Amino acid sequence: MSPQLPTVGTPTAQASVWDRFRTWNRNHPALWISAVTFLASCLFAYGFGQVAHWTTGARSTRLTDFCIWDCSWYSSIVSPGYDIAPRPGTSDSANWAFFPLFPLTARACKYALHVEAHTATVLTSKLEFFTAILAFLLWLGPYLETMHDRLLAAMLVAFNPYLIYGHAGYSEPLYFTLLCLGFWALERQNWILAGLLGGAVSANRIVGVVFAVVYAIAAVREVGLRGILRDRSLKVLIGLALCPLGLVLYSLYLYHLTGDALASLHVHKAGWHHTITNPFITMANSYHQHGWFRVWTVMALGGLAVSGWLMRRRHLEYGIFLALIILIAMSGGLVWAFPRYLWWEPPLLYAIFFWLRRSLPACMVYFAFAGGMASFMVIAWFLGTNIVT
């Protein structure tokens, strides 16, 4: 646990601005650390976007220039809304594959700030990137013993190797935020709150339903089957039932809109030709293709190794969650998009935090890799290279 800070009284009217700042800093270190690292990440993304602009003439000078690839699909949900039928000339593609919670938050931003859909989508993802950093610090709170620990944890999120998805109108930051808060609630046995957060995750991305597995493992470990079936059963079972609520409500909406409750799944096959495959066969085939496919496969194997480490360290639910996400992504053949599924999973950064916190050389090596990968991905983003889809 972090050491108790001395009690600080309310600053008097005569207190200097510096004294007020020191008081605020002591009481709310996570807020300013999150804000500083978030702003540094924004500067990083904008700076390397300018490098792409200066070098190749790629457009990166406006906020909306970040909004390409899936951001355009999300923006189409923000305004005008979900498609009633597949779009002509798009190989039966439709925006049903993109879950509603993130575009709903972007729509709120659009109406609050009176901006157009693309701008609202990018701005919302940036704001939720800040909450992702803050939520990660909240979740790791019991382990953050020093200012170094807090800065390291914040930087792991802010300078993610795939940080571009936090600045480009994608749902990753909201997904990361909700998962961190869900894990935090589970560790405190706040079952109803954890269930609500799990339901929100499942309304943001389909893989969010895996949170129900984490919830069940945590409930059995903390309460036990007998406890669940006795006096504490109601809260635990209600929380568990809430976990897939977002997916259920979205499926009912799609049934009302299109007549197909599973349209979000079927459109992947019809529009993007994704089929269910054996994840291990996918990894084997990708490894033999060399180049980026081999890099992504090594990342997947590394992620599975991290999940095993977490399970050995008695973080069974986090290890299982990470392994299931990796296998689900690979079973869908999403090799191109796989890295963002991996690097935006809180358990992965959770494990990396514990590996780096006591070793300065390890921190230097990791952030050299993360910074190099992140800068390349930002430049590739504005060049329209499909390795960042």
Secondary structure, 3 states (H helix, E strand, C coil): CCCCCCCCCCCCCCCCHHHHHHHHHHHCHHHHHHHHHHHHHHHHHHHHHHHHHHHHCCCCCCHHHHCCCHHHHHHHHHCCCCCCCCCCCCCCCCHHHCCCHHHHHHHHHHHHHCCCHHHHHHHHHHHHHHHHHHHHHHHCHHHCCCHHHHHHHHHHHHCCCCHHHHCCCCCHHHHHHHHHHHHHHHHCCCHHHHHHHHHHHHCCCHHHHHHHHHHHHHHHHHCHHHHHHCCCHHHHHHHHHHCCHHHHHHHHHHHHHHCCCCHHHHHHHHHHCCCCCCHHHHHHHHHCCCHHHHHHHHHHHHHHHHHHHHHHCCCHHHHHHHHHHHHHHHHCCCCCCHHHHHHCCHHHHHHHHHHHCCCHHHHHHHHHHHHHHHHHHHHHHHHCCHHHC
